[in-house]
Amino acid sequence: MKDEDRPMPMNRIKAVLAEKQVSAKQLCIAVGKNEATVSRWCNNKIQPSVSQLQEIARFLDVDVRELLCPTK
């Protein structure tokens, strides 16, 4: 698959977790979601809702915009 054929990631949850040295398991507990859901968020298979993004941002102490990939 060529690079231009790959979908662009929509979120940076995995990267921010690494930057903050927080595990996906800790995020699961904090937001009340199972590991499979958080894994799919981290791998951009599915996207959290806006309210879930806000909850994740609060837990990670970041601006919600840091969890999103820029479009420009």
C-alpha positions as CSV (number, residue, x, y, z in Angstrom):
1,M,0.0,0.0,0.0
2,K,1.4,3.4,-1.0
3,D,1.6,6.1,1.6
4,E,-0.9,8.3,-0.2
5,D,-3.4,5.4,-0.1
6,R,-3.2,5.0,3.7
7,P,-5.8,6.9,5.7
8,M,-4.4,9.7,7.8
9,P,-4.7,9.1,11.6
10,M,-7.4,11.1,13.1
11,N,-6.2,11.2,16.7
12,R,-2.9,11.3,18.7
13,I,-4.1,9.5,21.8
14,K,-1.4,6.9,21.6
15,A,1.3,9.5,21.1
16,V,0.0,11.7,24.0
17,L,-0.2,8.6,26.3
18,A,3.5,8.0,25.5
19,E,4.5,11.6,26.0
20,K,2.7,11.7,29.4
21,Q,4.0,8.2,30.3
22,V,0.5,6.9,31.0
23,S,-0.5,3.4,30.1
24,A,-3.6,2.5,28.0
25,K,-4.8,0.5,31.0
26,Q,-4.7,3.6,33.2
27,L,-6.8,5.4,30.5
28,C,-9.3,2.6,30.5
29,I,-9.8,2.9,34.2
30,A,-10.0,6.7,34.1
31,V,-12.6,6.8,31.4
32,G,-14.5,3.6,32.2
33,K,-13.9,1.9,28.8
34,N,-12.6,-1.6,28.1
35,E,-9.1,-2.2,26.8
36,A,-10.3,-3.2,23.4
37,T,-12.1,0.2,22.9
38,V,-9.0,2.2,24.1
39,S,-6.8,0.0,21.8
40,R,-9.0,0.8,18.8
41,W,-8.8,4.5,19.7
42,C,-5.0,4.4,20.0
43,N,-4.7,2.6,16.6
44,N,-7.2,4.9,14.9
45,K,-9.6,2.0,14.1
46,I,-12.4,3.9,15.7
47,Q,-12.7,7.5,17.1
48,P,-13.9,8.6,20.5
49,S,-16.8,11.0,20.6
50,V,-16.2,14.7,21.3
51,S,-17.3,14.2,24.9
52,Q,-15.0,11.2,25.3
53,L,-12.1,13.3,23.8
54,Q,-12.8,15.9,26.4
55,E,-12.7,13.3,29.2
56,I,-9.5,11.9,27.9
57,A,-8.0,15.4,27.7
58,R,-9.0,16.2,31.3
59,F,-7.4,12.9,32.5
60,L,-4.2,13.6,30.5
61,D,-4.2,17.3,31.5
62,V,-3.9,18.5,27.9
63,D,-5.9,20.7,25.6
64,V,-8.3,18.6,23.6
65,R,-6.7,19.9,20.4
66,E,-3.5,18.0,21.3
67,L,-5.4,14.8,20.9
68,L,-6.3,15.5,17.3
69,C,-4.1,15.5,14.2
70,P,-4.0,18.9,12.5
71,T,-5.7,19.2,9.2
72,K,-3.5,22.0,7.9
